[in-house]
Amino acid sequence: MRVGVMSGPERGDAAHKAARMVDDARWAEEAGFDTVWVPQVPTDFDALTAVALMGQATERVELGTAVVPVHAQHPIALARQAVSAQAAAGGRLTLGVGASHHWIVRDMLGLPYEKPAAYTRAYLEVLNSALSGGGSVDIENDFFRVHNPLTIAPVAPLPVLMAALGPVMLRIAGEYTDGTVLWMADERSVAEHVAPTITKAAETAGRPAPRIVAGIPVCLCAPHEVDAARERANRILGEAEVSPNYQRLLEYGDARDVGDLCAAGDEAAIRARFRRFADAGVTDLSVRLLPLGNGRDELVASKLRTRDAVAAIAADLR
């Protein structure tokens, strides 16, 4: 199982945040991580711009978006941006996309969200054609009429992953993409729901075995602080209560909130939780570092301890 870290969801003004994200990527590469995942937060830094910047400061580490909402821009526009960022990153981009949630697409952007699965399938048809390097995109489906020449192409194969939680989206991901990027999926939901559904769809479509990227918060702490870590995860990362997509995914597993999903405790506890995800079928972990403490100094120190511990565990899992 490959292990990577998330960079980007923390607060900060654009100038300082850009520099910090570049530093995160540089550190992740030096620490031996396989990947850096950049969430596309609705109110925050552009993920593909971050990938382009990170790519200039690194040489080896894979850089992925987790994920770019498909409703926010035309698939041709996204393809152009992704190909440009991939070139800047030396071919190391993995493009994660997703249908997002009603409270982002409908309530924030003011766009229709009645048929997200059908729209995503149609979107991927156009996006995949644009990323194939064929020179022209000629796709007509229920949502798009595209006849667009392209003079740019990926500098290397550009993997596409899809945020897929329910069975329909997982089947689409298996048929049209290289795998899925998850959030709010515990070990049981991966083993009994995600992995079988997407793998069967990929096999039926004649595609290779899909990647399954699971995002989880991680906090290195003393055993008596585990409950506090889970409470903090629920406080700052809790989304299930406003996202029906996450609520439905939780029904497939044992976790009831993001606190239950959090890998918290000493190094042995975190390592054991990572191994359970690997045994469930997860091919990649995307770690959201979750610091614990009172005040900035304690939080920073906690984050540094956690990331060093995760780096050591990741090395053991290779």
C-alpha positions as CSV (number, residue, x, y, z in Angstrom):
1,M,0.0,0.0,0.0
2,R,1.3,3.4,-1.0
3,V,1.0,6.3,1.5
4,G,0.7,10.0,0.8
5,V,-0.2,13.2,2.6
6,M,-2.8,15.9,2.0
7,S,-1.7,19.5,1.6
8,G,-3.9,22.5,1.2
9,P,-7.0,22.4,3.5
10,E,-5.3,24.5,6.2
11,R,-6.1,28.2,6.4
12,G,-3.8,30.9,5.1
13,D,-3.6,33.8,2.7
14,A,-2.7,32.9,-0.9
15,A,0.9,34.1,-0.9
16,H,1.9,32.3,2.3
17,K,-0.2,29.2,1.5
18,A,1.4,28.7,-1.9
19,A,4.9,28.7,-0.3
20,R,3.7,26.4,2.5
21,M,2.2,23.9,0.0
22,V,5.4,23.8,-2.0
23,D,7.3,23.2,1.2
24,D,4.9,20.4,2.1
25,A,5.5,18.7,-1.2
26,R,9.3,19.1,-0.9
27,W,9.2,17.6,2.6
28,A,7.0,14.7,1.5
29,E,9.4,13.8,-1.3
30,E,12.4,14.0,1.0
31,A,10.6,11.9,3.7
32,G,9.9,9.1,1.1
33,F,6.2,9.5,0.7
34,D,4.7,8.2,-2.5
35,T,2.1,10.9,-3.1
36,V,0.9,14.4,-2.2
37,W,-2.9,14.9,-2.5
38,V,-4.4,18.4,-2.9
39,P,-8.1,18.8,-1.9
40,Q,-10.1,21.2,-4.0
41,V,-11.8,23.1,-1.1
42,P,-14.7,25.2,-2.4
43,T,-13.4,28.4,-0.8
44,D,-9.7,27.9,-1.2
45,F,-6.6,27.6,-3.4
46,D,-6.9,26.0,-6.9
47,A,-5.6,22.4,-6.7
48,L,-4.2,22.2,-10.2
49,T,-2.3,25.5,-9.7
50,A,-0.9,24.0,-6.5
51,V,0.2,20.9,-8.4
52,A,2.0,23.0,-11.0
53,L,3.9,24.8,-8.3
54,M,4.7,21.7,-6.4
55,G,5.9,20.0,-9.5
56,Q,8.6,22.7,-10.0
57,A,10.0,22.0,-6.5
58,T,10.0,18.2,-6.6
59,E,11.3,15.4,-8.9
60,R,9.7,12.1,-7.8
61,V,6.6,12.3,-5.8
62,E,3.2,11.8,-7.4
63,L,0.9,14.8,-7.2
64,G,-2.8,14.3,-7.1
65,T,-6.0,16.3,-6.9
66,A,-8.6,15.0,-4.5
67,V,-10.8,16.1,-6.1
68,V,-11.8,18.7,-8.7
69,P,-15.6,19.1,-9.0
70,V,-16.7,18.3,-12.5
71,H,-19.6,20.8,-12.5
72,A,-17.2,23.8,-11.9
73,Q,-15.8,23.9,-15.5
74,H,-16.2,22.4,-18.9
75,P,-14.3,19.1,-19.5
76,I,-12.3,20.7,-22.3
77,A,-11.2,23.5,-19.9
78,L,-10.3,21.0,-17.2
79,A,-8.4,18.9,-19.7
80,R,-6.3,21.9,-20.8
81,Q,-5.6,22.9,-17.2
82,A,-4.7,19.3,-16.2
83,V,-2.4,18.8,-19.2
84,S,-0.7,22.1,-18.4
85,A,-0.2,21.2,-14.8
86,Q,1.0,17.8,-15.7
87,A,3.6,19.2,-18.0
88,A,4.8,21.6,-15.2
89,A,5.0,18.6,-12.9
90,G,7.0,16.5,-15.2
91,G,4.3,14.0,-15.9
92,R,3.5,13.3,-12.3
93,L,-0.1,14.4,-12.0
94,T,-2.9,12.1,-11.1
95,L,-6.2,13.9,-11.8
96,G,-8.9,13.2,-9.2
97,V,-12.4,14.4,-10.2
98,G,-15.8,14.1,-8.7
99,A,-19.4,15.1,-8.7
100,S,-19.1,16.9,-5.3
101,H,-22.2,17.5,-3.3
102,H,-25.5,19.4,-3.6
103,W,-24.4,22.0,-1.1
104,I,-21.5,23.0,-3.3
105,V,-22.9,22.6,-6.8
106,R,-26.4,23.7,-6.2
107,D,-26.2,26.0,-3.2
108,M,-22.8,27.6,-3.8
109,L,-22.5,27.6,-7.6
110,G,-26.1,27.8,-8.4
111,L,-26.0,24.9,-10.9
112,P,-28.3,21.9,-11.4
113,Y,-27.6,18.8,-9.4
114,E,-30.5,16.6,-10.4
115,K,-28.5,13.8,-12.3
116,P,-25.0,13.8,-10.9
117,A,-24.2,10.3,-12.0
118,A,-25.4,10.7,-15.6
119,Y,-23.7,14.0,-15.8
120,T,-20.4,12.6,-14.5
121,R,-20.5,9.7,-17.0
122,A,-21.0,12.1,-19.9
123,Y,-18.3,14.4,-18.5
124,L,-15.8,11.6,-18.4
125,E,-16.5,10.6,-22.0
126,V,-15.4,14.1,-23.1
127,L,-12.5,14.4,-20.5
128,N,-11.1,11.0,-21.4
129,S,-11.2,11.8,-25.1
130,A,-9.4,15.1,-24.5
131,L,-6.7,13.4,-22.4
132,S,-6.1,10.7,-24.9
133,G,-3.8,12.9,-27.1
134,G,-5.9,12.2,-30.2
135,G,-5.7,15.8,-31.4
136,S,-9.5,16.3,-31.6
137,V,-12.5,15.7,-29.3
138,D,-15.7,14.8,-31.1
139,I,-18.2,13.7,-28.5
140,E,-22.0,14.0,-28.5
141,N,-24.0,12.7,-25.5
142,D,-26.9,13.7,-23.3
143,F,-25.0,16.7,-21.8
144,F,-22.3,17.7,-24.3
145,R,-21.9,18.5,-28.0
146,V,-18.2,18.9,-28.4
147,H,-16.1,19.2,-31.6
148,N,-12.9,20.7,-30.3
149,P,-9.4,20.4,-31.8
150,L,-6.6,20.2,-29.3
151,T,-2.9,20.8,-30.1
152,I,-1.7,19.8,-26.6
153,A,-1.5,16.4,-25.1
154,P,-0.3,14.8,-21.9
155,V,3.5,14.5,-21.6
156,A,3.0,11.0,-20.1
157,P,-0.1,8.9,-19.4
158,L,-2.3,11.0,-17.2
159,P,-4.3,8.8,-14.7
160,V,-7.8,9.9,-13.8
161,L,-9.4,8.9,-10.5
162,M,-13.0,9.6,-9.5
163,A,-14.6,10.3,-6.1
164,A,-17.1,7.5,-6.0
165,L,-19.1,6.5,-2.9
166,G,-22.3,4.8,-4.0
167,P,-22.7,1.8,-6.3
168,V,-23.6,3.7,-9.4
169,M,-20.7,6.1,-9.1
170,L,-18.3,3.2,-8.3
171,R,-19.4,1.4,-11.5
172,I,-18.8,4.5,-13.5
173,A,-15.4,4.9,-11.9
174,G,-14.5,1.3,-12.8
175,E,-15.7,1.7,-16.4
176,Y,-14.2,5.1,-17.2
177,T,-11.3,5.8,-14.8
178,D,-8.2,4.3,-13.1
179,G,-9.8,4.1,-9.7
180,T,-11.5,6.0,-6.9
181,V,-10.6,8.6,-4.3
182,L,-12.5,8.1,-1.0
183,W,-13.4,10.1,2.1
184,M,-15.5,8.8,5.0
185,A,-14.9,5.1,4.0
186,D,-13.7,2.8,6.7
187,E,-12.1,-0.6,6.3
188,R,-15.4,-2.6,6.2
189,S,-17.0,-0.2,3.7
190,V,-13.9,-0.6,1.4
191,A,-13.7,-4.4,1.8
192,E,-17.5,-5.2,1.4
193,H,-18.7,-2.3,-0.8
194,V,-16.1,-0.2,-2.6
195,A,-13.5,-2.8,-3.7
196,P,-15.9,-5.4,-5.0
197,T,-18.1,-3.0,-6.9
198,I,-15.4,-1.0,-8.6
199,T,-13.2,-4.0,-9.3
200,K,-16.0,-5.9,-11.0
201,A,-16.9,-2.8,-13.1
202,A,-13.3,-2.5,-14.2
203,E,-13.0,-6.2,-15.1
204,T,-16.2,-6.0,-17.1
205,A,-14.9,-3.0,-19.0
206,G,-11.6,-4.7,-19.6
207,R,-9.7,-2.2,-17.6
208,P,-6.8,-2.9,-15.2
209,A,-7.4,-3.4,-11.4
210,P,-8.4,0.0,-10.1
211,R,-6.6,2.1,-7.5
212,I,-8.5,2.7,-4.3
213,V,-7.3,5.8,-2.5
214,A,-8.7,6.2,1.0
215,G,-8.4,9.5,2.8
216,I,-8.2,9.4,6.6
217,P,-7.2,11.8,9.4
218,V,-4.3,10.7,11.5
219,C,-3.2,11.9,14.9
220,L,-0.1,10.6,16.9
221,C,-1.1,10.9,20.6
222,A,-1.0,9.1,23.9
223,P,-3.7,6.4,24.4
224,H,-5.5,8.6,26.9
225,E,-5.8,11.3,24.2
226,V,-7.5,9.2,21.6
227,D,-11.0,10.4,22.5
228,A,-9.9,14.0,22.3
229,A,-8.3,13.4,18.9
230,R,-11.6,11.9,17.6
231,E,-13.6,14.8,19.0
232,R,-11.3,17.3,17.3
233,A,-11.7,15.4,14.0
234,N,-15.5,15.6,14.3
235,R,-15.2,19.3,15.2
236,I,-13.0,20.5,12.3
237,L,-13.6,17.8,9.7
238,G,-17.2,16.8,10.3
239,E,-19.2,16.9,7.0
240,A,-21.4,13.8,7.1
241,E,-24.3,15.6,8.7
242,V,-24.7,17.9,5.6
243,S,-23.6,15.5,2.9
244,P,-26.0,12.7,2.0
245,N,-23.4,11.0,-0.1
246,Y,-21.2,10.5,3.0
247,Q,-24.2,9.4,5.1
248,R,-24.9,6.7,2.6
249,L,-21.3,5.5,2.5
250,L,-21.2,5.4,6.3
251,E,-24.1,2.9,6.2
252,Y,-21.8,0.3,4.5
253,G,-19.2,0.4,7.3
254,D,-18.8,0.5,11.1
255,A,-17.7,4.2,11.4
256,R,-20.4,6.7,12.2
257,D,-18.5,9.9,11.8
258,V,-15.0,11.1,10.8
259,G,-13.9,10.7,14.4
260,D,-14.4,6.9,14.1
261,L,-12.4,7.0,10.8
262,C,-9.4,8.8,12.5
263,A,-6.3,6.7,13.1
264,A,-5.4,8.0,16.5
265,G,-3.0,6.8,19.2
266,D,0.6,5.7,19.4
267,E,2.7,4.5,16.5
268,A,1.6,0.9,17.0
269,A,-2.0,1.8,16.9
270,I,-1.6,3.9,13.7
271,R,0.4,1.1,12.0
272,A,-2.2,-1.4,12.9
273,R,-5.0,0.8,11.4
274,F,-3.0,1.3,8.2
275,R,-2.6,-2.5,7.9
276,R,-6.3,-3.0,8.2
277,F,-6.9,-0.6,5.4
278,A,-4.4,-2.4,3.3
279,D,-6.0,-5.8,4.1
280,A,-9.4,-4.3,3.1
281,G,-8.2,-3.5,-0.5
282,V,-6.9,0.0,-0.2
283,T,-4.0,0.6,-2.6
284,D,-3.2,4.1,-1.4
285,L,-3.7,6.0,1.8
286,S,-4.1,9.8,1.8
287,V,-3.3,11.1,5.2
288,R,-4.9,14.2,6.6
289,L,-2.5,15.2,9.5
290,L,-4.6,16.1,12.5
291,P,-2.7,18.0,15.2
292,L,-3.8,18.0,18.8
293,G,-3.1,20.6,21.5
294,N,-3.8,23.9,23.0
295,G,-2.5,26.9,21.1
296,R,-0.5,27.3,17.9
297,D,2.8,26.0,19.3
298,E,1.4,22.8,20.6
299,L,-0.6,22.2,17.4
300,V,2.5,22.8,15.2
301,A,4.6,20.4,17.4
302,S,1.8,17.8,17.3
303,K,1.6,18.0,13.5
304,L,5.4,17.6,13.1
305,R,5.4,14.6,15.4
306,T,2.5,13.0,13.5
307,R,4.0,13.5,10.1
308,D,7.4,12.1,11.1
309,A,5.6,9.0,12.6
310,V,3.5,8.5,9.5
311,A,6.6,8.7,7.3
312,A,8.3,6.0,9.4
313,I,5.2,3.8,9.2
314,A,4.9,4.3,5.5
315,A,8.4,3.1,5.0
316,D,7.6,0.0,6.9
317,L,4.6,-0.8,4.7
318,R,6.5,-0.7,1.4
